[in-house]
Structures are given as C-alpha cells and as structure tokens.
Amino acid sequence: MRFVETSGKTVDEAITAALLQLGLPSEQVEIEILQEGSKGVLGIFGAKEARIRATAKGASVEEELFGEIKAEVKTEVKPEVKPAVRPEVKKPEPRKPEVKKPEVKKPEAPKPEQKPYVMDTLVEDRLAAARAKAEEANKPKEPVSYSEDAKIAEAAATEFLMPVLAKMGIEEASIEGSMEEEDVLCLNIKGKELGVIIGKRGNTLDSLQYLTALVANKKTEGHIKIKLDAENYRAKRKETLEKLAVNLAKKAKKTNRRVSLEPMNPYERRIIHSVLQDFNGVETHSEGEEPFRKVVITPVRGNYHHK
C-alpha cells in the first residue's frame, strides 16, 4: 500500500501536497495528522509546519484521467443437443458425367479516384495560430534599460539581502539584477544550497521578496516591482503549475465536476488562468480572501455537479 508523509503551513496544504504526490483524489486517500502547524514571525523564523501521512487506497490520477478499464466477460456457449434422427436410406442413383461450364471472367469495376486529403480550415487556423504564438514567445527580447529608480532599488535590495542571506547560513552568495519590464526588477540569487531561502512551495522566497520590495521602494520616487528568484525556481514552478492545470482541467471535463486548486499567490494564479484561457470545455475563476485565495476550474458544457 502506497503512502507519503508531507508537510505544509496548514493541514490543508499538507493534504493537498500529498494528493498531488500520490496522484489521487481525496476520496481515495486516508489521512492521518501527525503534527498541527503553527505560524512563525513573517512566515520565516520559528514556524512549525503541519505534518500528515496520506495512504493511497484507490486508482492513480493518470488512470482516472486517461485509463479505461475494460472487463471482457467470456461466456461459454454450450452446443444445442438435438435428438438423433435416423437417416433415411435411399437407393443410389446412377452417376451422370459432370459437364464443366466455361469460366467467364467478370470485368473489373473501375477503382474510384482517390482525392487528396484536405485538412479542416478551422484546424489549419488553430495550428497556424499556435505556431505563430510559439515563434513569438521564442523571439529574443530586447533588453530593457535601467531607470534611475531601478538602479536605486537594486542597490537598496542588495544591501538588505546580503546580511539576511549570511544569517540564514548562505555564504558566498551573489545577486544578479536585470530589468524584465520598465518597472519590474528581477533579482536572481546565486550560490550553493539555496533551498533554505526557497522554502515549501516558495513561501520563504515570497516573504523575502515582499520585504525586499518594501525596503527598496523606500528610497525611490516611483514604484519598482521586485521579482526575487533563486536557482531558477520561478521557471520550474511555472512549468509544474502549467502541467497541473492541464491535468486538472481534463479531470473537470471527464467527471463534470469543478476542481479547486490549493491557495496560491496572485502570480501563480495568473499562470493557471493563462494556460487554461483557450482550453475548450472549462473556465476558471478565483475564490476566497488573501492569503487563501485559490483558483477553481469549472466545466462549462451542460450542467455540472457541485462538490
């Protein structure tokens, strides 16, 4: 029997993580709470995470989404037993010589002319649009020049982060800055063993990003958005969320039930909304209040059953 032990800021987050790892819906999993969680200071120091043990007792998500279980029932057909009939005895007739008829070949019917396959115009348009979108995304973007506020914000952010990283046990760290947009400053932390500043599903990294933005914008005239990253975590998390969104959208369509994701920050919720924007048969919206606001995927063909 498969089981996993997971942790999170709350019991609900730990349960959600366990369901994702096992690939099973909640009704096919038994939950045992090992430790209740408690909040720390700013979500960084002194926090205790909730821990649970989840035991699988059903089929996997892949089987639920894509598998079709076919059971073939073989029935044994007994031959019908008829009563024996005594054959009628006839006198043999004299054989007549066999006369072979001349074999007449029938003319072959002309084969129908095969027409070339023409793809549906709608499919062609969708493929062309998808290729154009992919080509546009792969085009190298021109570097955005630093504004005066961005230079001030980067210097203030670096001055704040370096002592914090040292106290967290990260030595020989460096911070590389770049402009993503005119008002978005990306700060990428480089070094060894940076997992401690990322935290569970990026919670620690998000907290550091929030504090860094507060410190950096105290010295600027305008407002600069700070995007903090480490070990390319943001890109990896984006790819994971995109795959998760597609799988859960397929589940919502197949079961005709709405599916709720775990609470996420606004950046991660935008990823879910974006990847499912053109997904046929479902729509998305957000529910709840921060920091527990989450995305809900709802089937749109016909009526659906509310969980």
C-alpha positions as CSV (number, residue, x, y, z in Angstrom):
1,M,0.0,0.0,0.0
2,R,1.5,3.4,-1.0
3,F,1.8,6.2,1.5
4,V,3.6,9.6,1.7
5,E,4.3,12.0,4.6
6,T,4.1,15.7,3.6
7,S,4.1,19.0,5.4
8,G,2.8,22.5,4.9
9,K,1.9,25.7,6.7
10,T,-1.5,24.2,7.4
11,V,-3.0,20.7,7.5
12,D,-5.0,21.5,4.3
13,E,-1.8,22.5,2.4
14,A,-0.1,19.2,3.6
15,I,-3.1,17.2,2.4
16,T,-3.1,19.0,-1.0
17,A,0.7,18.2,-1.4
18,A,0.1,14.6,-0.5
19,L,-2.7,14.3,-3.1
20,L,-0.5,15.7,-5.8
21,Q,2.3,13.3,-5.0
22,L,0.1,10.3,-4.9
23,G,-1.9,11.4,-7.9
24,L,-5.2,10.5,-6.2
25,P,-8.4,12.4,-5.4
26,S,-9.3,12.9,-1.7
27,E,-11.9,10.1,-1.6
28,Q,-9.2,7.5,-2.4
29,V,-6.8,8.6,0.3
30,E,-6.7,8.1,4.1
31,I,-5.3,11.0,6.1
32,E,-3.5,10.8,9.5
33,I,-2.5,14.1,11.1
34,L,1.0,13.8,12.6
35,Q,1.5,17.4,13.8
36,E,-0.5,20.6,13.7
37,G,1.2,23.6,12.2
38,S,1.9,27.0,13.9
39,K,2.8,30.3,12.4
40,G,6.2,32.0,12.9
41,V,7.4,35.5,12.5
42,L,6.7,36.7,9.0
43,G,6.4,33.1,7.9
44,I,10.3,32.6,8.2
45,F,11.5,32.2,11.8
46,G,10.0,29.9,14.4
47,A,7.3,28.5,12.2
48,K,6.2,24.9,12.7
49,E,4.7,23.1,9.7
50,A,1.8,20.7,9.8
51,R,2.7,17.1,9.0
52,I,0.3,14.4,7.8
53,R,0.6,10.9,6.5
54,A,-1.6,10.0,3.4
55,T,-2.2,6.4,2.4
56,A,-3.5,5.5,-1.0
57,K,-6.4,3.1,-1.3
58,G,-7.6,3.7,-4.9
59,A,-6.5,4.3,-8.6
60,S,-4.0,6.9,-9.7
61,V,-4.9,10.3,-11.3
62,E,-3.4,9.1,-14.6
63,E,-5.8,6.0,-14.5
64,E,-8.7,8.3,-13.6
65,L,-7.9,10.8,-16.4
66,F,-6.7,8.6,-19.2
67,G,-7.3,5.0,-18.4
68,E,-10.2,2.9,-19.5
69,I,-10.7,-0.4,-17.7
70,K,-12.4,-2.9,-19.9
71,A,-13.6,-6.2,-18.5
72,E,-14.4,-8.8,-21.0
73,V,-16.8,-11.4,-19.7
74,K,-16.4,-14.7,-21.6
75,T,-19.5,-16.9,-21.7
76,E,-19.2,-20.5,-22.7
77,V,-21.8,-21.3,-25.3
78,K,-22.9,-24.9,-25.0
79,P,-23.9,-26.6,-28.2
80,E,-27.6,-27.4,-28.5
81,V,-28.2,-31.1,-28.3
82,K,-30.8,-32.3,-30.7
83,P,-32.3,-35.8,-30.6
84,A,-30.8,-38.2,-33.0
85,V,-32.7,-38.7,-36.2
86,R,-32.4,-41.9,-38.0
87,P,-31.2,-41.1,-41.5
88,E,-33.4,-42.1,-44.4
89,V,-31.8,-44.7,-46.6
90,K,-32.1,-44.0,-50.3
91,K,-31.1,-46.2,-53.2
92,P,-28.0,-44.9,-55.0
93,E,-28.8,-43.2,-58.3
94,P,-26.6,-43.8,-61.3
95,R,-23.9,-41.1,-61.7
96,K,-24.1,-38.7,-64.6
97,P,-21.0,-37.4,-66.2
98,E,-20.0,-33.9,-65.0
99,V,-20.1,-31.2,-67.6
100,K,-17.8,-28.3,-66.8
101,K,-19.1,-24.9,-67.7
102,P,-16.7,-22.5,-69.3
103,E,-15.3,-20.0,-66.8
104,V,-16.5,-16.4,-67.5
105,K,-14.4,-13.6,-66.1
106,K,-16.3,-10.6,-64.9
107,P,-15.0,-7.2,-65.9
108,E,-13.2,-5.4,-63.0
109,A,-15.1,-2.4,-61.8
110,P,-13.1,0.9,-62.1
111,K,-11.5,2.0,-58.9
112,P,-12.8,5.3,-57.5
113,E,-10.4,8.2,-57.9
114,Q,-8.7,9.0,-54.6
115,K,-9.0,12.6,-53.7
116,P,-6.2,14.3,-51.8
117,Y,-6.9,14.8,-48.0
118,V,-7.8,18.3,-47.2
119,M,-7.4,19.4,-43.6
120,D,-10.3,21.2,-42.0
121,T,-9.9,25.0,-42.3
122,L,-10.6,25.5,-38.6
123,V,-7.8,23.1,-37.7
124,E,-5.4,24.8,-40.0
125,D,-6.2,28.2,-38.5
126,R,-5.6,26.8,-35.0
127,L,-2.3,25.2,-35.9
128,A,-1.1,28.4,-37.6
129,A,-2.1,30.5,-34.6
130,A,-0.3,28.1,-32.2
131,R,2.9,28.1,-34.4
132,A,2.8,31.9,-34.5
133,K,2.4,32.2,-30.8
134,A,5.3,29.8,-30.2
135,E,7.5,31.7,-32.6
136,E,6.6,35.0,-30.9
137,A,7.4,33.5,-27.4
138,N,10.8,32.2,-28.6
139,K,11.9,35.5,-30.1
140,P,14.7,37.1,-28.0
141,K,13.5,40.1,-26.1
142,E,15.4,43.3,-26.3
143,P,17.0,44.3,-23.0
144,V,15.1,46.9,-21.0
145,S,17.3,49.7,-19.9
146,Y,17.6,50.6,-16.2
147,S,15.8,53.7,-14.9
148,E,17.2,55.8,-12.1
149,D,14.7,54.3,-9.7
150,A,15.6,50.8,-10.8
151,K,19.3,51.4,-10.0
152,I,18.5,52.8,-6.6
153,A,16.1,49.9,-5.9
154,E,18.7,47.3,-6.9
155,A,21.4,48.8,-4.6
156,A,19.0,49.0,-1.7
157,A,17.7,45.5,-2.2
158,T,21.3,44.1,-2.4
159,E,22.3,45.9,0.8
160,F,19.3,44.5,2.6
161,L,19.5,40.9,1.3
162,M,23.2,40.1,1.8
163,P,23.2,40.2,5.6
164,V,19.9,38.3,5.7
165,L,21.4,35.5,3.5
166,A,24.5,35.4,5.7
167,K,22.3,34.9,8.8
168,M,20.5,32.1,7.0
169,G,23.8,30.3,6.6
170,I,24.3,31.1,2.9
171,E,27.9,32.2,2.3
172,E,29.5,33.4,-1.0
173,A,26.1,34.4,-2.4
174,S,25.8,36.9,-5.2
175,I,22.8,38.8,-6.6
176,E,22.4,39.4,-10.3
177,G,19.9,42.0,-11.4
178,S,18.1,42.6,-14.7
179,M,15.0,44.5,-16.0
180,E,12.1,42.4,-17.2
181,E,9.9,45.4,-17.9
182,E,10.3,49.1,-17.4
183,D,9.0,48.8,-13.8
184,V,9.9,45.2,-13.0
185,L,13.4,44.5,-11.5
186,C,14.4,40.8,-11.4
187,L,17.0,39.8,-8.7
188,N,18.4,36.4,-9.1
189,I,20.3,35.0,-6.1
190,K,23.2,32.7,-6.9
191,G,25.1,30.4,-4.6
192,K,25.2,27.0,-3.0
193,E,22.4,25.2,-1.1
194,L,19.7,27.8,-1.7
195,G,16.8,25.6,-0.8
196,V,16.5,27.2,2.6
197,I,15.6,30.6,1.1
198,I,13.1,29.0,-1.3
199,G,11.1,27.1,1.4
200,K,8.0,25.0,0.9
201,R,6.5,25.8,-2.5
202,G,8.4,29.1,-2.5
203,N,6.8,30.5,0.7
204,T,10.1,31.7,2.2
205,L,11.2,33.2,-1.2
206,D,7.9,35.1,-1.5
207,S,8.3,36.5,2.0
208,L,11.8,37.7,1.2
209,Q,10.5,39.2,-2.0
210,Y,7.9,41.2,-0.1
211,L,10.3,42.5,2.5
212,T,12.9,43.4,-0.2
213,A,10.3,45.3,-2.2
214,L,9.3,47.3,0.9
215,V,13.0,48.2,1.7
216,A,13.9,49.0,-2.0
217,N,10.9,51.3,-2.6
218,K,11.6,53.5,0.5
219,K,14.4,55.2,-1.4
220,T,12.8,55.5,-4.9
221,E,10.5,58.3,-6.2
222,G,8.3,55.9,-8.2
223,H,7.4,52.3,-7.5
224,I,9.5,49.4,-8.7
225,K,8.2,45.8,-8.7
226,I,10.7,43.3,-7.3
227,K,10.8,39.8,-8.6
228,L,13.1,37.6,-6.4
229,D,14.4,34.3,-7.7
230,A,16.9,31.6,-6.8
231,E,18.2,28.5,-8.7
232,N,15.7,29.3,-11.5
233,Y,12.8,28.3,-9.1
234,R,10.2,30.6,-10.7
235,A,10.6,29.0,-14.2
236,K,10.5,25.4,-12.7
237,R,7.4,26.3,-10.6
238,K,5.7,27.8,-13.7
239,E,6.2,24.6,-15.7
240,T,4.9,22.5,-12.9
241,L,1.8,24.7,-12.5
242,E,1.1,24.6,-16.2
243,K,1.1,20.8,-16.3
244,L,-1.0,20.6,-13.2
245,A,-3.6,23.0,-14.7
246,V,-4.0,20.9,-17.8
247,N,-4.4,17.6,-15.9
248,L,-7.0,19.1,-13.5
249,A,-8.9,20.7,-16.5
250,K,-9.1,17.3,-18.1
251,K,-10.3,15.8,-14.8
252,A,-13.0,18.5,-14.5
253,K,-14.2,17.8,-18.1
254,K,-14.3,14.0,-17.5
255,T,-16.0,14.0,-14.2
256,N,-18.2,17.0,-15.0
257,R,-17.3,18.5,-11.6
258,R,-15.5,21.6,-10.6
259,V,-11.9,21.3,-9.3
260,S,-10.3,23.6,-6.7
261,L,-6.6,24.1,-6.5
262,E,-4.5,24.9,-3.4
263,P,-4.2,28.5,-2.3
264,M,-1.7,30.5,-4.4
265,N,-0.3,33.9,-4.6
266,P,-1.5,36.3,-7.4
267,Y,1.5,35.5,-9.7
268,E,0.8,31.7,-9.6
269,R,-3.0,32.2,-10.0
270,R,-2.3,34.2,-13.2
271,I,-0.3,31.2,-14.6
272,I,-3.3,28.9,-14.1
273,H,-5.7,31.4,-15.7
274,S,-3.4,32.0,-18.6
275,V,-2.7,28.3,-19.5
276,L,-6.4,27.4,-19.4
277,Q,-7.6,30.5,-21.2
278,D,-8.0,28.7,-24.5
279,F,-8.7,25.2,-23.0
280,N,-12.0,24.0,-24.5
281,G,-14.8,23.0,-22.1
282,V,-13.6,24.7,-18.9
283,E,-13.5,28.1,-17.4
284,T,-11.5,29.5,-14.4
285,H,-12.1,32.0,-11.6
286,S,-10.6,32.8,-8.2
287,E,-12.3,32.4,-4.8
288,G,-11.5,33.3,-1.2
289,E,-9.5,36.0,0.5
290,E,-5.8,36.5,0.6
291,P,-3.6,34.7,1.5
292,F,-6.0,31.7,1.0
293,R,-7.4,32.8,-2.4
294,K,-7.4,29.9,-4.9
295,V,-8.3,29.0,-8.5
296,V,-11.4,27.0,-9.3
297,I,-11.7,25.1,-12.6
298,T,-15.4,24.6,-13.8
299,P,-16.7,22.6,-16.7
300,V,-18.9,24.7,-19.0
301,R,-20.7,22.1,-21.2
302,G,-24.1,21.4,-19.7
303,N,-24.8,21.3,-16.0
304,Y,-22.1,20.3,-13.6
305,H,-22.2,18.8,-10.1
306,H,-21.0,21.0,-7.3
307,K,-18.7,19.2,-4.9
